[in-house]
C-alpha cells in the first residue's frame, strides 16, 4: 500500500531519486509505488519542482522514495534547486534520518553527454561525496525504448570508462532499469542495509557550514561564473560579425549586453571569493 507524505521517521528506509529532467525519476518511483504517470518523461518542463516524498509499506518495511527537482529545470535556477535539496537533506540529517541510498537516473538513449548532463552529474557527485559511494546507484533508464541495443551497450562502455569512472572507482555501482516493477525493486533491494550521510549533509549539519561554503555550493558558483565568461565571449564574437556586416543597430544591442555581463563579472571579482559566493546564494 502506498501513501504520500512529507515527513520521515528514523526507522524509514529513505531513498532519494536524482537525475536530469526527463531521465525517468518519476517513472522509476511509479514502478515502485504503483502510481500512474502524470506527465510525459520527455517533456522539457520538469514534473518535479519541489521535493516529493512517496511512502510505501512493503514486507514489514517503511519506504520513503524521494523525487527531487533537477538542476536543468527551465522554471527555476540551479541555485534555487540546490537550496531546495540542501534544506531537505539538512532537515533529515538533523532529524537523525540517514539515507539508505541514492539513485541517479540517466537516459541510455542519449547519444552524448551534453553540457547540462555533465553539470548535473558534477553537482550530484559533490552532493554525495566519496563516503556514501556504496549507497549510490547510477541507473540507466529507457532500455525498453532503445532502438539499437548494441549502440546502447556502447554508450554504457563510454559512461563507465569515462564520465562515470571516478564514481565507480570509489564504490558506486551501475544498474540497468528495464522499466518493470520487479527490476525497480531489484535495484532498491540492493540498497537495503546500512545507511549513510551524504557529504552535503555532513558539511551543513556536521560542520555547521553555510550552503555557499559547501563543496556543492562552490562547484555551482564556479559553473555559473564559467557560463558568464562563455556568454561574454559569444557576445564579443557576434559583435565582431555585426560590425563586419555593417549593422550598427545590432552592434549597439550586442555592446549593451556585453557591458552588462562585463559589469557583473567585474563586480564579482572586486570582492573576496567567500563574499561573492555568499551573495550568489542569498540574492533573490
LINSULMO-V722024 format. One record per pair of residues at least 12 apart in sequence whose C-alpha atoms are under 7 Angstrom apart, sorted by sequence separation. I is the first residue (numbers start at 1). J is the second residue. If there is no record, write none. Layout:
i:I j:J
i:I j:J
This chain:
i:53 j:65
i:54 j:66
i:69 j:81
i:239 j:251
i:53 j:66
i:52 j:66
i:53 j:67
i:200 j:214
i:51 j:66
i:52 j:67
i:239 j:254
i:51 j:67
i:52 j:68
i:239 j:255
i:24 j:41
i:51 j:68
i:23 j:41
i:50 j:68
i:51 j:69
i:22 j:41
i:48 j:67
i:50 j:69
i:235 j:254
i:22 j:42
i:48 j:68
i:49 j:69
i:22 j:43
i:48 j:69
i:33 j:56
i:235 j:258
i:21 j:46
i:232 j:258
i:46 j:73
i:45 j:73
i:45 j:74
i:232 j:261
i:2 j:33
i:108 j:140
i:102 j:135
i:103 j:136
i:104 j:137
i:105 j:138
i:106 j:139
i:107 j:140
i:108 j:141
i:109 j:142
i:228 j:261
i:101 j:135
i:102 j:136
i:103 j:137
i:104 j:138
i:105 j:139
i:106 j:140
i:107 j:141
i:108 j:142
i:143 j:177
i:144 j:178
i:100 j:135
i:101 j:136
i:102 j:137
i:103 j:138
i:104 j:139
i:105 j:140
i:106 j:141
i:107 j:142
i:108 j:143
i:137 j:172
i:138 j:173
i:139 j:174
i:140 j:175
i:141 j:176
i:143 j:178
i:144 j:179
i:29 j:65
i:103 j:139
i:105 j:141
i:136 j:172
i:137 j:173
i:138 j:174
i:139 j:175
i:140 j:176
i:141 j:177
i:142 j:178
i:109 j:146
i:133 j:170
i:134 j:171
i:136 j:173
i:137 j:174
i:138 j:175
i:139 j:176
i:140 j:177
i:141 j:178
i:133 j:171
i:134 j:172
i:137 j:175
i:139 j:177
i:133 j:172
i:130 j:170
i:26 j:67
i:25 j:67
i:109 j:152
i:72 j:116
i:108 j:152
i:6 j:53
i:5 j:53
i:4 j:53
i:5 j:54
i:13 j:62
i:14 j:63
i:15 j:64
i:16 j:65
i:17 j:66
i:18 j:67
i:21 j:70
i:71 j:120
i:4 j:54
i:5 j:55
i:12 j:62
i:13 j:63
i:14 j:64
i:15 j:65
i:16 j:66
i:17 j:67
i:18 j:68
i:20 j:70
i:3 j:54
i:4 j:55
i:12 j:63
i:13 j:64
i:14 j:65
i:15 j:66
i:16 j:67
i:17 j:68
i:19 j:70
i:20 j:71
i:21 j:72
i:3 j:55
i:12 j:64
i:20 j:72
i:21 j:73
i:2 j:55
i:3 j:56
i:2 j:56
i:1 j:56
i:2 j:57
i:1 j:57
i:135 j:191
i:221 j:277
i:135 j:196
i:132 j:196
i:132 j:197
i:212 j:277
i:132 j:198
i:212 j:278
i:129 j:198
i:212 j:281
i:128 j:198
i:129 j:199
i:127 j:198
i:128 j:199
i:127 j:199
i:128 j:200
i:127 j:200
i:25 j:105
i:24 j:105
i:23 j:105
i:23 j:106
i:15 j:99
i:23 j:107
i:14 j:99
i:15 j:100
i:16 j:101
i:17 j:102
i:18 j:103
i:19 j:104
i:10 j:96
i:14 j:100
i:15 j:101
i:16 j:102
i:17 j:103
i:18 j:104
i:19 j:105
i:10 j:97
i:13 j:100
i:15 j:102
i:16 j:103
i:17 j:104
i:18 j:105
i:19 j:106
i:9 j:97
i:126 j:215
i:127 j:216
i:101 j:191
i:126 j:216
i:100 j:191
i:100 j:192
i:123 j:216
i:100 j:194
i:100 j:195
i:99 j:195
i:100 j:196
i:123 j:219
i:20 j:117
i:98 j:195
i:99 j:196
i:98 j:196
i:99 j:197
i:98 j:197
i:20 j:120
i:93 j:201
i:90 j:201
i:94 j:205
i:89 j:201
i:90 j:204
i:90 j:205
i:24 j:141
i:23 j:141
i:31 j:180
i:32 j:181
i:31 j:181
i:32 j:184
i:31 j:184
i:32 j:185
i:28 j:184
i:79 j:281
